[in-house]
Amino acid sequence: MEISKEVCTGCGVCLPYCVVGAIAMDDGAASIDLDGCVECGSCIRNAPCPTQAFLQPRLQWPRAVRQWFSDNLVPMPDHATMGAGRGVIEVKTNDRTNYYKPGEVGFFIEMGRPGVSSSLRDVEEMVRAFAQRGYQLVDYNSLAPLVADWKTGKLKSEVLEERVLSATLEFRATLADVPEMIAVLREVERQVDTVFSVGVMCCADPPYTIPIMPILRDLGVPVRPNAKINVGLGKPLAKG
């Protein structure tokens, strides 16, 4: 994103509209820190600029990656997502996909959320830490087009300096793997310069107990249960 200095009046009305704080006043006009900007488009769509000073240039690779992961109106090319933006068919749709079976868990980690953003170098740090222990991203993950080596978790080198509003990682494992996966998260949180939100999915056991709950509590992980209830309206796409 750019701001035309010839048009900007320096009113400052746009400053609060940058979700990552990348707009500041510079010599009497608003200016965008291009390193911090995640190309989400929030400013140009929402800030009531009296002179329409915002400009959205056509983004080239690799900077376009920022827009794919940060602007929910821009689709990711050559990779199917749930509409525009970075959304994918994640663990929350398991009632239809039956991707996760009893005894399995889905870990999904959203880096940069809430409201901080993340460099893809920090995203790679997380992916590589899990890969070192044998856990790989699920192949439909929105990060898939950026992976250079699935075995090591290395991303394409040219994207590492890019920054995104958030990136969701998803790993498949079993209930027995949960302590090791929590250990990985605790290790990586000391190495990355961002925040991340963590969700864990598993199938409920009759009569409606959640088998991962006592495991997480024993590990000292606070749990806030949520549920996606299947009332029989969605036809499963898979059996098993």
Buried (B, 14 or more C-beta within 10 A) or exposed (E): BBBEBEBBEEBEEBBEBBBBEBBEEBEEBBBBEEEBBBBBBBBBEEBEBEEEBBEBEEBEEBBBBBBBBBBBEBBBEEBEBEEEBBEBBBBBBBBBBBBBEEEBBBBBBBBBBEEBBBBBBBBBBBBBBBBEEEBBBBEBBBBBBBBEEEEBBBBBEEBBEBBBBBBBBBBBBEBEBBEEBBEBBEEBEEEBEBBBEBBBBBBEEEEEEBBBBEBBEEEEBEEEEEEEEEEEEEEEEEEE
